[in-house]
Amino acid sequence: MDALENIILRNSPRKLTLPMPSEDQMKLVYKAALRAPDHAWLRPSRFIQVTGDGITKLSDIFVNFAKEKLKEEDEQKLEKYKNAPFRAPMIIILVSHIQDHPKVPEIEQVMSTAAAAQNILLALKAINFAGMWRTGAFSLNNDITKYLGLDEDHRVLGYLYVGTPDGPDKKIPELDLDDFITKWE
Ligand SMILES: Cc1cc2nc3c(=O)[nH]c(=O)nc-3n(C[C@H](O)[C@H](O)[C@H](O)COP(=O)(O)O)c2cc1C
């Protein structure tokens, strides 16, 4: 597929199923991820690839976090959290390892990982897979960092649910470019 078409047609399918990308395909995907812009080449991005029994491990972490930190007691909600990671055959946990740097503040390092996430989504589409970025209660806080077994200088930016789209592509809304672009000429 043409590179621009791949970008313009990218979308986030809610339903993702098998097959998932192979190890060799994921190597290409991570190579693309690591070409994200990165001030001072600090290499902040880390990816935890979760499949198979790892999904059960993540599900247990979500439920424990919900009980202990969110003080959730509603059985229906706990069931929802338990089932959440099983919505795709692979999950990539997006992590930014923040370093102290005189010229590169934390926000720039986090943005580099966000750019890496987009590269992952585009690379997946280029090889006929797809992903959806989700955050929610299990992201962007220091407690979840600990629950995932990471040191406190790591930020959890969310979860890319990855697999093969299940069902037809959704209709992408037409946007009026003039609503978004100002030209200084
Ligand atoms: C940082 C970030 C976090 C997101 N978190 C969620 C989420 O928790 N739940 C959700 O349904 N969509 C979430 N989304 C939106 C979806 O990933 C997706 O972009 C949205 O459904 C629009 O679909 P599209 O990407 O096909 O345009 C998030 C997007 C971003 C960029």
The ligand as an SDF file (V2000), in Angstrom:
LIG
                    3D

 31 33  0  0  0  0  0  0  0  0999 V2000
   -3.4700    8.5560   24.3410 C   0  0  0  0  0  0  0  0  0  0  0  0
   -4.7450    7.9340   23.8730 C   0  0  0  0  0  0  0  0  0  0  0  0
   -5.5280    7.2190   24.7530 C   0  0  0  0  0  0  0  0  0  0  0  0
   -6.7220    6.6270   24.3650 C   0  0  0  0  0  0  0  0  0  0  0  0
   -7.4530    5.8980   25.2540 N   0  0  0  0  0  0  0  0  0  0  0  0
   -8.6190    5.3240   24.8610 C   0  0  0  0  0  0  0  0  0  0  0  0
   -9.3590    4.5290   25.7670 C   0  0  0  0  0  0  0  0  0  0  0  0
   -8.9860    4.3190   26.9260 O   0  0  0  0  0  0  0  0  0  0  0  0
  -10.5280    3.9960   25.3380 N   0  0  0  0  0  0  0  0  0  0  0  0
  -10.9840    4.2050   24.0570 C   0  0  0  0  0  0  0  0  0  0  0  0
  -12.0570    3.7070   23.7140 O   0  0  0  0  0  0  0  0  0  0  0  0
  -10.2700    4.9320   23.1710 N   0  0  0  0  0  0  0  0  0  0  0  0
   -9.0950    5.4910   23.5450 C   0  0  0  0  0  0  0  0  0  0  0  0
   -8.3640    6.2280   22.6510 N   0  0  0  0  0  0  0  0  0  0  0  0
   -8.8930    6.4410   21.2930 C   0  0  0  0  0  0  0  0  0  0  0  0
   -8.7000    5.2760   20.3590 C   0  0  0  0  0  0  0  0  0  0  0  0
   -7.3910    4.7550   20.4590 O   0  0  0  0  0  0  0  0  0  0  0  0
   -8.9630    5.7000   18.9100 C   0  0  0  0  0  0  0  0  0  0  0  0
   -8.0100    6.6390   18.4840 O   0  0  0  0  0  0  0  0  0  0  0  0
  -10.3680    6.2840   18.7610 C   0  0  0  0  0  0  0  0  0  0  0  0
  -11.3170    5.2670   19.0120 O   0  0  0  0  0  0  0  0  0  0  0  0
  -10.5950    6.8810   17.3740 C   0  0  0  0  0  0  0  0  0  0  0  0
  -10.4640    5.9010   16.3920 O   0  0  0  0  0  0  0  0  0  0  0  0
   -9.4600    6.0920   15.1620 P   0  0  0  0  0  0  0  0  0  0  0  0
   -8.0580    5.9820   15.7300 O   0  0  0  0  0  0  0  0  0  0  0  0
   -9.8230    5.0020   14.2250 O   0  0  0  0  0  0  0  0  0  0  0  0
   -9.7250    7.4480   14.5980 O   0  0  0  0  0  0  0  0  0  0  0  0
   -7.1570    6.7880   23.0190 C   0  0  0  0  0  0  0  0  0  0  0  0
   -6.3490    7.4980   22.1200 C   0  0  0  0  0  0  0  0  0  0  0  0
   -5.1580    8.0750   22.5360 C   0  0  0  0  0  0  0  0  0  0  0  0
   -4.3170    8.8490   21.5590 C   0  0  0  0  0  0  0  0  0  0  0  0
  1  2  1  0
  2  3  1  0
  2 30  2  0
  3  4  2  0
  4  5  1  0
  4 28  1  0
  5  6  2  0
  6  7  1  0
  6 13  1  0
  7  8  2  0
  7  9  1  0
  9 10  1  0
 10 11  2  0
 10 12  1  0
 12 13  2  0
 13 14  1  0
 14 15  1  0
 14 28  1  0
 15 16  1  0
 16 17  1  0
 16 18  1  0
 18 19  1  0
 18 20  1  0
 20 21  1  0
 20 22  1  0
 22 23  1  0
 23 24  1  0
 24 25  2  0
 24 26  1  0
 24 27  1  0
 28 29  2  0
 29 30  1  0
 30 31  1  0
M  END
$$$$
